[in-house]
Amino acid sequence: MSATARKSDNPRPAIHRLPPDAVNRIAAGEVIERPAAVIKELVENSLDAGATRIEIDIRDGGKASMSVTDNGCGMDEASMLLAIERHATSKLAPSDAGDYDLTNIATMGFRGEALPSIGAVARLDILSRPEGLNAAKLSVHGGKLDGPAPAAFAGHGTRIEVRDLFYATPARLKFLKTDRAETMAISEVLKKLAMARHDVGFALSSNGRKMFDYKAEPDTREGALARQAAVMGRDFGDNALALDTTREDVRLTGFAGLPTFNRGLPDKQFLFVNGRPVKDRLIIGAIRGAYADFLARDRHPAVTLFLDMPPSQVDVNVHPAKTEVRFRDAGMVRGLIVSALRHALAEAGHRASTTVAGYALGRMQTEGQQSAAPLQGSYQPQQRYSGASPQSFRRDDFNRDNPFAESYAPAGGAEESGESFSGFDTPTARHEPEPEHAPQEPPRNYPLGAARAQLHETYIVAQTQDGLVIVDQHAAHERLVYERMKKALAQGGVASQGLLIPEVVELDQAEADALTERAGEFAELGLKLEPFGDGAVIVRETPALLGKTDVQGMVRSLAEEISSLGEGLALKEKLQEICGNMACRGSVRAGRRLTTEEMNALLRQMEATPHSGQCNHGRPTYVELKLADIERLFGRR
């Protein structure tokens, strides 16, 4: 058959308009994926309406029915009719010139697609009453309109009920998950919104059972922390560090969990931009970079971050679900987050999470006794220590084998500025018996107390004014050594070693360009590279700390890091890993018997060193038990 014949058999397709019901069903496929998406859209409408209390009731995971009731401003009959039309909204206002600015969105919703999309695939009933007016009801079932008509509604606000989701598009039903899975998805969506708006009360019921009821909290830092703790658990409230930093027109607030309060999954990291829960890879990378010194790669902190910025600095019109955003100055936002988190962690000093002590107490059980009550609160240093020698522990009492003596050198002394890391050397195993007449040092007002004993040549027991502290000597000294190594790196930079034969690494052109743009930053870390033709870079020097390394793999890892997160973290993390391993090998080992002076010196050095509450791998270095909790274990209280 000839080409001419084939053309005549297949006439040119005609372009025609789709009917409104088909348009709405197509739009519903983008906006309404599952019951949780319906709840999200409806609750965001309630928040935009000024509601201070929102109640949600679902049946069978939202498949059978969902209702959202609020005490917002409500709608009159004319507004209800407009609300169910596509792209009709009250959240975008025209300028004097008559155009709409989509770069300056300050509300949760703005597209005007949710209600008509829901009405196209389900049975939608809207009952609303503005303050001072009569209530009305309007229904849209599978795209068919009924009403509005007068109705009864106590108070003011809006109640929207959605039944038989996807009954008009039954093919979508088979893609829904189990009732339990859909219920949990709804709960997660609501919890994020509740965290974003602690000044609003949220209640969720499923099949007649109350799942949670969060009361409205004051619009203060304490109120915000109370809501975060209600959603994420009381332990987060006990172990959270407050954040409040401003840079240019951007303010970052929120709470960061202590490094020892970590998890195996990054499921407790939340970001809110102008009150909107969002997901952003840049933020995930920033959090990982800020905690890189404190956690192993497979452990993750708990963090809630709130970014408030001019709406013109962020684009929320990226995805129909409005969960993704683009920042106009992403680098500045990332730098703000990293610096704020690191500052908060530094201010925490050697504080460890309360869950460490709570777990320890929970494991202490006598016969027939249940686990003890969790420890209330954890130690927070009340003063800063300069590292100077306390009066009760004189440097003259220490011998050359003391691995902690270096921190007691006078400021500017020779040992403090020496070239060698003598304090990193592992001391030889020995036992130095204590004189029988040696006086026992009272606990005084030291945060970590005075050493009383060493158990199994591994754990130091110290007495504080109101309890006791148990220290893992190896984990603690590992952190101290690591911090000193980092300081040395910061002061002298990272030495590089030249390659006998420079190595050429083939990359995509975009990746090669991204690397060469940051060549100056990598040079500071000892990696010297430069462009080498199209889609390639040549590496001439590598960090000396890395020794013999896989140059190809390292550079490609950097390129992938930059592509995914916009910053090169892989090299820094590799250097930190090497430093951590060196600190681990050079620290006091478990099984090394210490004198009383050495144990006390270690305690004082921990008090003077930031981040000493956890080792380089995120494990706690000490457990603090309050006397009141110990007395409860023995039934004395």
Secondary structure, 3 states (H helix, E strand, C coil): CCHHHHHHHCCCCCCCCCCHHHHHHHHHHHHCCCHHHHHHHHHHHHHHCCCCEEEEEEEHHHCCEEEEEECCCCCCHHHHHHHCCCCCCCCCCCCCCCCCCCCCCCCCCCCCCHHHHHHHHCEEEEEEECCCCCCEEEEEECCEEEEEEECCCCCCEEEEEEECCCCCCHHHHHHCCCHHHHHHHHHHHHHHHHHHCCCCEEEEEECCEEEEEECCCCCCHHHHHHHHHHHHCHHHHHCEEEEEEEECCEEEEEEEECCCCEECCCCCEEEEECCEEECCHHHHHHHHHHCCCCCCCCCEECEEEEEECCHHHEECCCCCCCCCCEECCHHHHHHHHHHHHHHHHHHCCCCCCHHHHHHHHHHCCCCCCCCCCCCCCCCCCCCCCCCCCCCCCCHHHCCCCCCCHHHHCCCCCCCCCCCCCHHHCCCCCCCCCCCCCCCCCCCCCCCCCEEEEEECCCEEEEEECCEEEEEEHHHHHHHHHHHHHHHHHHHHCCCEEEEEEEEEEECCHHHHHHHHHCHHHHHHCCCEEEECCCCEEEEEEEEHHHCCCCHHHHHHHHHHHHHHHCCCCHHHHHHHHHHHHHHHHHCCCCCCCCCHHHHHHHHHHHHHCCCCCECCCCCECEEEEEHHHHHHHCCCC
